[in-house]
Amino acid sequence: MIGYVHSIESFGTVDGPGIRFVVFLQGCPLRCAYCHNPDTWQPKINQQMTVDEILEKYQSKKSFYQNGGITVTGGEPLMQIDFVIELFSEAKKRNIHTCLDTSGITFRKDSIEKFERLCEVTDLIMLDIKHIDDKEHRLLTQQSNAAILDFARYLSDKKVPVWIRHVVVPTITDNEEYLYQLGEFIGELKNVKALDVLPYHEMGKDKYEELGLNYPLKHISALSKEKAIEAKKVIIKGIRDSKEKKKK
């Protein structure tokens, strides 16, 4: 099976536990206003690689990954779900830890068999929730968040370990009401092992200029780490309150 690969990072440190071999797959249906990899949007372009070719690259540096493994990200990796399933299946045969970094936007109940197979060979999912409010999510990404939230609930039912990721953007997601609502939603899930609250940065601006694209958030400044810490506290309060309500 052939996958369309945007790039490979051989020494990833923020893409799951330990040091990771990170495969960036091509194609994404989201158009996040703060996306810093717009060159991954278009599907079926860039380098074509087989599962064996990727694993050969991993094996050549496997001594680095004793406490890590393989992470597949994008773009949106689940646009190539069959390729991810085959790659992770072969990785598990080699006792390699597998991590998927996804928004879950492609989740569909009519394709549930594929997602069942995916879960069987995935050790960890890093789930990127862009915005908890559907209307605001559409403005931010040009897509509804319904499939993403359904995917989160599905993973909870399947007990697949999840790390939640959320980017805090000034005037968009840096909002106490939305942050608290996100926390309430996370509090309903039974499989969340970590919460990463990330400050919005402006690293994508130069790439947009290089590609001749208009950067949608050029009027917004980067968020400070201190603001991100405060946002995380609001989310955690929502999580705690949600769990307390369950007890009553």
Backbone as CSV, one residue per row, in Angstrom:
resi,resn,N_x,N_y,N_z,CA_x,CA_y,CA_z,C_x,C_y,C_z
1,MET,0.831,-1.194,0.000,0.000,0.000,0.000,0.870,1.251,0.000
2,ILE,0.449,2.256,-0.764,1.202,3.485,-0.909,0.543,4.595,-0.086
3,GLY,1.364,5.361,0.633,0.877,6.532,1.344,1.522,7.780,0.772
4,TYR,0.786,8.883,0.841,1.324,10.168,0.399,1.893,10.890,1.614
5,VAL,3.202,11.067,1.618,3.911,11.585,2.778,4.402,13.005,2.502
6,HIS,4.075,13.920,3.396,4.565,15.288,3.274,6.025,15.381,3.698
7,SER,6.328,14.785,4.871,7.703,14.828,5.382,7.836,13.852,6.545
8,ILE,9.073,13.635,6.967,9.369,12.764,8.109,10.341,13.495,9.027
9,GLU,10.040,13.459,10.321,10.943,14.021,11.329,11.498,12.861,12.145
10,SER,12.790,12.748,12.206,13.398,11.575,12.849,13.665,11.761,14.336
11,PHE,13.393,12.950,14.881,13.711,13.182,16.288,12.642,14.080,16.918
12,GLY,11.402,13.598,16.940,10.303,14.373,17.503,10.240,14.241,19.016
13,THR,10.087,15.367,19.707,10.039,15.352,21.179,8.726,15.864,21.744
14,VAL,7.800,16.316,20.894,6.518,16.849,21.384,5.337,16.142,20.713
15,ASP,5.580,14.931,20.233,4.577,14.216,19.435,4.197,12.883,20.061
16,GLY,4.144,12.865,21.398,3.851,11.639,22.124,4.962,11.355,23.110
17,PRO,4.848,10.250,23.837,5.851,9.930,24.866,7.207,9.577,24.273
18,GLY,8.265,10.060,24.913,9.616,9.731,24.484,10.015,10.426,23.195
19,ILE,11.073,9.928,22.599,11.538,10.447,21.311,10.805,9.685,20.204
20,ARG,10.248,10.449,19.237,9.370,9.842,18.246,9.911,9.976,16.818
21,PHE,9.595,8.979,16.029,9.771,9.025,14.580,8.428,9.511,14.036
22,VAL,8.402,10.711,13.464,7.132,11.364,13.137,6.922,11.396,11.624
23,VAL,5.796,10.824,11.192,5.434,10.790,9.777,4.295,11.773,9.537
24,PHE,4.541,12.772,8.712,3.521,13.766,8.356,2.872,13.328,7.042
25,LEU,1.602,12.974,7.107,0.888,12.551,5.899,0.245,13.757,5.214
26,GLN,0.036,13.597,3.916,-0.481,14.681,3.095,-2.004,14.650,3.053
27,GLY,-2.631,15.823,3.059,-4.071,15.951,2.908,-4.770,16.337,4.194
28,CYS,-5.683,17.327,4.112,-6.464,17.723,5.280,-7.736,18.437,4.826
29,PRO,-8.913,18.045,5.372,-10.161,18.720,4.998,-10.428,19.992,5.801
30,LEU,-9.686,20.190,6.905,-9.853,21.393,7.710,-9.071,22.547,7.100
31,ARG,-9.533,23.750,7.372,-8.818,24.956,6.960,-8.673,25.863,8.175
32,CYS,-7.975,25.358,9.180,-7.803,26.095,10.431,-7.115,27.432,10.154
33,ALA,-7.682,28.491,10.709,-7.150,29.836,10.453,-5.719,29.979,10.931
34,TYR,-5.331,29.185,11.943,-3.972,29.295,12.478,-3.051,28.174,11.997
35,CYS,-3.472,27.399,11.031,-2.657,26.281,10.548,-1.283,26.777,10.097
36,HIS,-0.217,26.119,10.574,1.119,26.515,10.147,1.710,25.538,9.126
37,ASN,0.850,24.610,8.631,1.296,23.692,7.578,0.293,23.653,6.425
38,PRO,-0.017,24.807,5.809,-0.999,24.791,4.713,-0.543,23.969,3.517
39,ASP,0.760,23.694,3.451,1.277,22.872,2.358,0.915,21.397,2.527
40,THR,0.263,21.041,3.647,-0.192,19.654,3.820,-1.658,19.481,3.415
41,TRP,-2.333,20.546,3.039,-3.772,20.463,2.787,-4.127,19.572,1.590
42,GLN,-3.455,19.794,0.475,-3.843,19.112,-0.766,-3.528,17.623,-0.698
43,PRO,-4.495,16.762,-0.964,-4.244,15.304,-0.906,-3.542,14.789,-2.160
44,LYS,-2.963,13.605,-2.004,-2.400,12.851,-3.128,-1.323,13.604,-3.904
45,ILE,-0.475,14.302,-3.145,0.711,14.908,-3.753,1.903,14.602,-2.852
46,ASN,3.066,15.074,-3.238,4.320,14.866,-2.505,4.791,13.414,-2.596
47,GLN,5.681,13.038,-1.705,6.368,11.741,-1.816,5.428,10.573,-1.554
48,GLN,5.522,9.545,-2.385,4.794,8.307,-2.163,5.735,7.295,-1.508
49,MET,5.260,6.693,-0.419,6.081,5.722,0.297,5.244,4.513,0.675
50,THR,5.909,3.363,0.769,5.239,2.158,1.252,5.448,2.045,2.758
51,VAL,4.667,1.174,3.386,4.829,0.889,4.808,6.235,0.368,5.085
52,ASP,6.716,-0.528,4.247,8.054,-1.095,4.445,9.136,-0.019,4.382
53,GLU,8.997,0.925,3.468,9.990,1.989,3.344,10.034,2.856,4.598
54,ILE,8.861,3.152,5.153,8.811,3.956,6.378,9.431,3.196,7.540
55,LEU,9.092,1.925,7.666,9.623,1.136,8.779,11.131,0.905,8.643
56,GLU,11.617,0.832,7.419,13.066,0.723,7.219,13.780,1.969,7.736
57,LYS,13.186,3.132,7.489,13.766,4.384,8.003,13.738,4.400,9.522
58,TYR,12.635,3.910,10.102,12.540,3.836,11.561,13.619,2.901,12.119
59,GLN,13.740,1.727,11.532,14.687,0.725,12.021,16.127,1.230,11.961
60,SER,16.437,2.084,10.994,17.811,2.575,10.850,18.234,3.464,12.015
61,LYS,17.235,3.974,12.775,17.547,4.826,13.931,16.817,4.352,15.191
62,LYS,16.460,3.065,15.233,15.585,2.588,16.302,16.195,2.724,17.696
63,SER,17.515,2.820,17.797,18.141,2.969,19.116,17.730,4.279,19.786
64,PHE,17.345,5.280,18.980,16.882,6.552,19.534,15.494,6.427,20.170
65,TYR,14.717,5.427,19.748,13.289,5.388,20.057,12.921,4.348,21.110
66,GLN,13.866,3.966,21.959,13.599,2.910,22.941,12.451,3.271,23.880
67,ASN,12.318,4.552,24.211,11.222,4.994,25.074,10.164,5.757,24.297
68,GLY,10.229,5.675,22.983,9.291,6.401,22.131,8.575,5.484,21.171
69,GLY,8.596,5.847,19.889,7.923,5.032,18.881,7.615,5.848,17.643
70,ILE,6.561,5.449,16.933,6.136,6.121,15.705,4.895,6.949,15.982
71,THR,4.909,8.197,15.509,3.717,9.046,15.527,3.361,9.393,14.090
72,VAL,2.087,9.235,13.746,1.605,9.653,12.433,0.716,10.869,12.620
73,THR,1.028,11.927,11.871,0.296,13.180,11.980,0.040,13.713,10.570
74,GLY,-0.210,14.992,10.420,-0.508,15.526,9.103,-0.277,17.016,9.028
75,GLY,-1.079,17.659,8.195,-2.334,17.253,7.604,-3.258,16.544,8.561
76,GLU,-4.188,15.800,7.973,-5.083,14.937,8.737,-4.809,13.497,8.324
77,PRO,-4.103,12.735,9.182,-3.678,11.388,8.801,-4.825,10.438,8.481
78,LEU,-6.003,10.676,9.075,-7.104,9.739,8.834,-7.763,9.925,7.470
79,MET,-7.276,10.890,6.680,-7.667,10.912,5.273,-7.039,9.723,4.545
80,GLN,-6.004,9.139,5.153,-5.363,7.931,4.615,-5.454,6.816,5.661
81,ILE,-6.650,6.574,6.160,-6.840,5.651,7.276,-6.359,4.239,6.945
82,ASP,-6.564,3.770,5.722,-6.133,2.411,5.367,-4.612,2.288,5.474
83,PHE,-3.919,3.320,5.044,-2.458,3.317,5.123,-1.995,3.345,6.579
84,VAL,-2.661,4.156,7.415,-2.304,4.225,8.841,-2.522,2.873,9.508
85,ILE,-3.639,2.217,9.193,-3.923,0.905,9.778,-2.829,-0.099,9.406
86,GLU,-2.441,-0.108,8.136,-1.412,-1.059,7.707,-0.065,-0.735,8.358
87,LEU,0.288,0.553,8.414,1.556,0.953,9.027,1.585,0.568,10.500
88,PHE,0.531,0.871,11.232,0.485,0.556,12.657,0.421,-0.946,12.896
89,SER,-0.260,-1.674,12.027,-0.324,-3.142,12.171,1.069,-3.745,12.065
90,GLU,1.832,-3.293,11.083,3.188,-3.790,10.917,4.094,-3.320,12.054
91,ALA,3.865,-2.096,12.536,4.657,-1.579,13.655,4.429,-2.415,14.912
92,LYS,3.188,-2.791,15.173,2.881,-3.589,16.372,3.547,-4.962,16.309
93,LYS,3.681,-5.514,15.101,4.375,-6.796,14.950,5.837,-6.677,15.386
94,ARG,6.362,-5.457,15.306,7.750,-5.192,15.696,7.839,-4.604,17.107
95,ASN,6.711,-4.623,17.819,6.656,-4.108,19.193,7.000,-2.621,19.271
96,ILE,6.543,-1.856,18.281,6.771,-0.406,18.235,5.543,0.314,18.768
97,HIS,5.738,1.256,19.680,4.637,2.054,20.227,4.078,2.960,19.124
98,THR,2.749,2.967,18.977,2.107,3.726,17.909,1.253,4.842,18.474
99,CYS,1.403,6.021,17.895,0.651,7.203,18.331,0.082,7.903,17.102
100,LEU,-1.166,8.316,17.203,-1.847,9.013,16.112,-2.213,10.414,16.567
101,ASP,-1.774,11.416,15.818,-2.100,12.818,16.094,-3.153,13.252,15.088
102,THR,-4.396,13.457,15.544,-5.518,13.667,14.640,-6.534,14.635,15.221
103,SER,-7.348,15.204,14.347,-8.502,15.982,14.798,-9.748,15.110,14.890
104,GLY,-9.716,13.936,14.247,-10.896,13.066,14.233,-11.986,13.520,13.289
105,ILE,-11.702,14.494,12.434,-12.730,15.093,11.581,-13.320,14.098,10.583
106,THR,-12.596,13.039,10.258,-13.092,12.078,9.255,-13.927,10.959,9.871
107,PHE,-14.143,10.991,11.184,-14.871,9.897,11.833,-16.292,9.805,11.307
108,ARG,-16.672,8.589,10.886,-18.026,8.319,10.398,-18.469,6.953,10.912
109,LYS,-19.678,6.883,11.428,-20.166,5.618,11.974,-20.395,4.578,10.886
110,ASP,-20.576,5.021,9.642,-20.755,4.048,8.555,-19.419,3.431,8.124
111,SER,-18.309,3.917,8.699,-16.998,3.319,8.451,-16.422,2.740,9.737
112,ILE,-17.317,2.324,10.639,-16.893,1.957,11.992,-15.915,0.784,12.003
113,GLU,-16.021,-0.122,11.033,-15.117,-1.274,11.015,-13.665,-0.837,10.869
114,LYS,-13.431,0.179,10.055,-12.060,0.678,9.889,-11.550,1.298,11.182
115,PHE,-12.426,2.034,11.876,-12.003,2.660,13.125,-11.782,1.609,14.219
116,GLU,-12.539,0.514,14.152,-12.306,-0.594,15.087,-10.901,-1.172,14.868
117,ARG,-10.550,-1.371,13.623,-9.222,-1.907,13.296,-8.133,-0.928,13.686
118,LEU,-8.395,0.355,13.475,-7.421,1.377,13.846,-7.142,1.344,15.347
119,CYS,-8.197,1.255,16.136,-8.043,1.256,17.595,-7.258,0.048,18.090
120,GLU,-7.403,-1.074,17.403,-6.711,-2.298,17.813,-5.196,-2.168,17.722
121,VAL,-4.710,-1.279,16.838,-3.259,-1.183,16.615,-2.694,0.185,17.002
122,THR,-3.489,0.986,17.730,-3.051,2.320,18.133,-2.929,2.375,19.651
123,ASP,-1.731,2.694,20.137,-1.486,2.750,21.585,-1.954,4.058,22.208
124,LEU,-1.890,5.138,21.443,-2.233,6.458,21.978,-2.749,7.340,20.857
125,ILE,-3.791,8.124,21.171,-4.292,9.112,20.217,-4.179,10.493,20.829
126,MET,-3.523,11.388,20.101,-3.471,12.790,20.485,-4.581,13.486,19.707
127,LEU,-5.645,13.865,20.416,-6.848,14.399,19.771,-6.874,15.910,19.894
128,ASP,-6.883,16.567,18.760,-6.836,18.028,18.697,-8.262,18.570,18.594
129,ILE,-8.766,19.123,19.687,-10.091,19.748,19.677,-9.893,21.239,19.438
130,LYS,-10.338,21.703,18.283,-10.059,23.082,17.868,-10.940,24.099,18.598
131,HIS,-12.229,23.792,18.703,-13.174,24.695,19.369,-14.366,23.875,19.822
132,ILE,-14.846,24.126,21.024,-15.951,23.342,21.570,-17.308,23.784,21.023
133,ASP,-17.400,25.024,20.577,-18.665,25.550,20.047,-18.728,25.300,18.546
134,ASP,-19.802,24.669,18.092,-19.875,24.257,16.682,-19.861,25.448,15.732
135,LYS,-20.615,26.484,16.052,-20.658,27.663,15.176,-19.279,28.301,15.072
136,GLU,-18.609,28.460,16.207,-17.272,29.048,16.211,-16.256,28.125,15.537
137,HIS,-16.474,26.813,15.683,-15.590,25.846,15.026,-15.671,25.985,13.510
138,ARG,-16.880,26.196,13.011,-17.051,26.382,11.563,-16.326,27.633,11.073
139,LEU,-16.392,28.697,11.863,-15.706,29.934,11.496,-14.190,29.742,11.513
140,LEU,-13.722,28.953,12.467,-12.281,28.748,12.647,-11.686,27.774,11.639
141,THR,-12.447,26.728,11.270,-11.885,25.633,10.461,-12.630,25.350,9.157
142,GLN,-13.790,25.996,8.965,-14.666,25.756,7.815,-15.327,24.383,7.862
143,GLN,-15.360,23.762,9.061,-16.001,22.461,9.242,-16.723,22.433,10.592
144,SER,-17.749,21.587,10.688,-18.422,21.345,11.964,-17.518,20.533,12.892
145,ASN,-17.744,20.653,14.195,-16.972,19.837,15.146,-17.707,18.562,15.554
146,ALA,-18.864,18.285,14.936,-19.690,17.145,15.351,-18.930,15.823,15.264
147,ALA,-18.228,15.595,14.149,-17.496,14.332,13.976,-16.364,14.221,14.992
148,ILE,-15.731,15.341,15.306,-14.621,15.345,16.261,-15.102,14.943,17.650
149,LEU,-16.204,15.534,18.086,-16.734,15.212,19.413,-17.271,13.784,19.451
150,ASP,-17.873,13.334,18.344,-18.326,11.932,18.268,-17.133,10.979,18.373
151,PHE,-16.027,11.343,17.724,-14.823,10.513,17.769,-14.275,10.447,19.193
152,ALA,-14.297,11.571,19.881,-13.828,11.604,21.277,-14.672,10.671,22.141
153,ARG,-15.970,10.695,21.966,-16.869,9.815,22.748,-16.627,8.351,22.383
154,TYR,-16.432,8.093,21.102,-16.168,6.730,20.637,-14.890,6.186,21.276
155,LEU,-13.823,6.992,21.282,-12.560,6.567,21.881,-12.714,6.336,23.377
156,SER,-13.552,7.132,24.015,-13.818,6.943,25.442,-14.487,5.597,25.681
157,ASP,-15.489,5.285,24.855,-16.179,3.997,24.981,-15.234,2.826,24.718
158,LYS,-14.290,3.021,23.788,-13.332,1.969,23.442,-12.167,1.897,24.423
159,LYS,-12.095,2.894,25.309,-11.008,2.971,26.306,-9.622,3.086,25.655
160,VAL,-9.566,3.784,24.526,-8.281,4.059,23.875,-7.653,5.273,24.569
161,PRO,-6.433,5.162,25.081,-5.804,6.306,25.761,-5.704,7.527,24.844
162,VAL,-6.071,8.683,25.411,-6.107,9.922,24.633,-5.395,11.047,25.382
163,TRP,-4.632,11.832,24.620,-4.147,13.133,25.092,-4.952,14.188,24.342
164,ILE,-5.571,15.090,25.057,-6.313,16.176,24.418,-5.380,17.349,24.182
165,ARG,-5.448,17.905,22.983,-4.692,19.114,22.654,-5.666,20.236,22.294
166,HIS,-5.341,21.441,22.760,-6.191,22.591,22.444,-5.311,23.830,22.310
167,VAL,-5.467,24.541,21.194,-4.702,25.763,20.959,-5.533,26.962,21.403
168,VAL,-4.935,27.810,22.230,-5.629,28.990,22.731,-5.243,30.192,21.865
169,VAL,-6.245,30.718,21.162,-6.026,31.820,20.225,-6.724,33.073,20.752
170,PRO,-6.010,34.198,20.911,-6.643,35.437,21.373,-7.873,35.797,20.538
171,THR,-8.937,36.171,21.213,-10.232,36.597,20.638,-11.038,35.461,20.015
172,ILE,-10.463,34.254,19.929,-11.179,33.139,19.291,-11.456,32.014,20.296
173,THR,-10.427,31.384,20.808,-10.626,30.337,21.826,-10.216,30.802,23.214
174,ASP,-9.575,31.951,23.308,-9.209,32.510,24.614,-10.437,33.199,25.212
175,ASN,-11.367,32.358,25.647,-12.678,32.808,26.110,-13.086,31.901,27.264
176,GLU,-13.323,32.455,28.440,-13.573,31.626,29.629,-14.774,30.709,29.459
177,GLU,-15.807,31.209,28.822,-17.015,30.389,28.635,-16.713,29.158,27.790
178,TYR,-16.033,29.367,26.680,-15.713,28.244,25.794,-14.704,27.298,26.438
179,LEU,-13.727,27.851,27.130,-12.727,27.012,27.789,-13.372,26.137,28.855
180,TYR,-14.293,26.716,29.612,-14.992,25.964,30.658,-15.857,24.868,30.028
181,GLN,-16.546,25.192,28.925,-17.378,24.201,28.229,-16.519,23.049,27.706
182,LEU,-15.336,23.386,27.215,-14.415,22.337,26.764,-14.055,21.430,27.927
183,GLY,-13.780,22.024,29.083,-13.467,21.234,30.262,-14.622,20.323,30.659
184,GLU,-15.851,20.841,30.595,-17.021,20.018,30.919,-17.108,18.815,29.987
185,PHE,-16.841,19.046,28.699,-16.887,17.938,27.736,-15.802,16.915,28.041
186,ILE,-14.582,17.374,28.281,-13.477,16.459,28.587,-13.786,15.655,29.846
187,GLY,-14.451,16.294,30.808,-14.793,15.613,32.055,-15.741,14.447,31.871
188,GLU,-16.447,14.408,30.746,-17.363,13.293,30.457,-16.620,12.070,29.922
189,LEU,-15.387,12.271,29.465,-14.624,11.192,28.854,-13.893,10.375,29.912
190,LYS,-13.720,9.080,29.637,-13.132,8.166,30.634,-11.716,7.731,30.296
191,ASN,-11.126,8.318,29.263,-9.863,7.790,28.739,-8.775,8.845,28.584
192,VAL,-8.985,10.039,29.125,-8.039,11.137,28.919,-6.861,10.998,29.878
193,LYS,-5.673,10.905,29.321,-4.458,10.712,30.115,-3.644,11.999,30.274
194,ALA,-3.894,12.990,29.421,-3.142,14.247,29.509,-3.911,15.339,28.778
195,LEU,-3.619,16.577,29.158,-4.214,17.754,28.523,-3.095,18.723,28.171
196,ASP,-2.930,18.980,26.882,-1.938,19.950,26.414,-2.668,21.203,25.941
197,VAL,-2.443,22.310,26.629,-3.025,23.594,26.235,-1.900,24.430,25.644
198,LEU,-1.998,24.718,24.366,-0.895,25.317,23.618,-1.199,26.767,23.258
199,PRO,-0.250,27.665,23.459,-0.458,29.066,23.065,-0.347,29.240,21.558
200,TYR,-1.241,30.005,20.998,-1.170,30.339,19.579,0.147,31.051,19.275
201,HIS,0.775,30.659,18.143,1.996,31.326,17.710,1.832,31.795,16.263
202,GLU,2.776,32.589,15.802,2.681,33.196,14.468,3.647,32.572,13.470
203,MET,4.066,31.346,13.737,5.078,30.706,12.899,4.605,30.434,11.471
204,GLY,3.292,30.421,11.266,2.782,30.115,9.941,2.832,31.267,8.957
205,LYS,3.018,32.489,9.441,2.929,33.667,8.572,3.884,33.593,7.382
206,ASP,5.140,33.274,7.648,6.141,33.245,6.568,5.805,32.194,5.523
207,LYS,5.299,31.036,5.988,4.971,29.968,5.040,3.811,30.380,4.124
208,TYR,2.826,31.088,4.691,1.711,31.567,3.874,2.219,32.516,2.793
209,GLU,3.135,33.399,3.167,3.698,34.332,2.198,4.434,33.588,1.092
210,GLU,5.194,32.558,1.475,5.939,31.772,0.490,5.004,31.087,-0.497
211,LEU,3.826,30.664,0.004,2.866,29.951,-0.840,1.902,30.894,-1.559
212,GLY,2.041,32.200,-1.301,1.159,33.175,-1.939,-0.246,33.174,-1.368
213,LEU,-0.371,32.767,-0.090,-1.677,32.699,0.567,-1.837,33.859,1.548
214,ASN,-3.084,34.258,1.751,-3.391,35.287,2.743,-3.485,34.637,4.121
215,TYR,-2.733,35.150,5.086,-2.769,34.586,6.443,-3.956,35.182,7.191
216,PRO,-4.967,34.358,7.569,-6.211,34.882,8.130,-6.066,35.598,9.474
217,LEU,-5.036,35.243,10.258,-4.917,35.799,11.601,-3.750,36.787,11.721
218,LYS,-3.438,37.475,10.642,-2.296,38.389,10.679,-2.506,39.558,11.642
219,HIS,-3.761,39.786,12.033,-4.069,40.876,12.960,-3.981,40.428,14.425
220,ILE,-3.712,39.135,14.662,-3.694,38.593,16.022,-2.260,38.278,16.447
221,SER,-1.890,38.746,17.628,-0.549,38.501,18.161,-0.493,37.158,18.876
222,ALA,0.705,36.635,19.019,0.901,35.361,19.709,0.426,35.457,21.158
223,LEU,-0.001,34.326,21.694,-0.453,34.255,23.086,0.743,33.928,23.981
224,SER,0.808,34.549,25.127,1.908,34.277,26.051,1.709,32.934,26.743
225,LYS,2.790,32.354,27.227,2.715,31.095,27.964,1.887,31.261,29.237
226,GLU,1.982,32.448,29.839,1.219,32.713,31.064,-0.285,32.672,30.791
227,LYS,-0.696,33.232,29.648,-2.111,33.193,29.281,-2.574,31.761,29.031
228,ALA,-1.717,30.957,28.427,-2.061,29.557,28.173,-2.234,28.802,29.489
229,ILE,-1.392,29.107,30.467,-1.504,28.472,31.789,-2.829,28.841,32.445
230,GLU,-3.215,30.116,32.329,-4.495,30.562,32.892,-5.660,29.867,32.185
231,ALA,-5.556,29.715,30.867,-6.610,29.032,30.104,-6.740,27.582,30.547
232,LYS,-5.621,26.936,30.793,-5.648,25.539,31.226,-6.353,25.401,32.570
233,LYS,-6.157,26.364,33.456,-6.820,26.332,34.760,-8.332,26.367,34.601
234,VAL,-8.813,27.158,33.642,-10.265,27.243,33.398,-10.781,25.906,32.878
235,ILE,-10.048,25.303,31.945,-10.453,23.998,31.405,-10.496,22.957,32.520
236,ILE,-9.476,22.934,33.360,-9.409,21.959,34.459,-10.564,22.152,35.429
237,LYS,-10.957,23.402,35.662,-12.122,23.655,36.529,-13.384,23.035,35.916
238,GLY,-13.529,23.197,34.602,-14.669,22.589,33.919,-14.648,21.078,34.026
239,ILE,-13.464,20.479,33.916,-13.323,19.027,34.046,-13.745,18.581,35.441
240,ARG,-13.234,19.267,36.457,-13.543,18.895,37.832,-15.031,19.040,38.142
241,ASP,-15.617,20.139,37.687,-17.047,20.350,37.939,-17.885,19.292,37.243
242,SER,-17.469,18.916,36.035,-18.184,17.874,35.292,-18.142,16.545,36.029
243,LYS,-16.983,16.204,36.567,-16.839,14.950,37.294,-17.635,14.971,38.605
244,GLU,-17.691,16.146,39.236,-18.464,16.264,40.466,-19.946,16.069,40.205
245,LYS,-20.439,16.595,39.096,-21.846,16.441,38.731,-22.193,14.971,38.529
246,LYS,-21.224,14.199,37.975,-21.461,12.768,37.741,-21.652,12.019,39.056
247,LYS,-20.942,12.473,40.067,-20.993,11.786,41.358,-22.347,11.965,42.059
248,LYS,-23.007,13.080,41.744,-24.266,13.407,42.436,-25.442,12.612,41.880
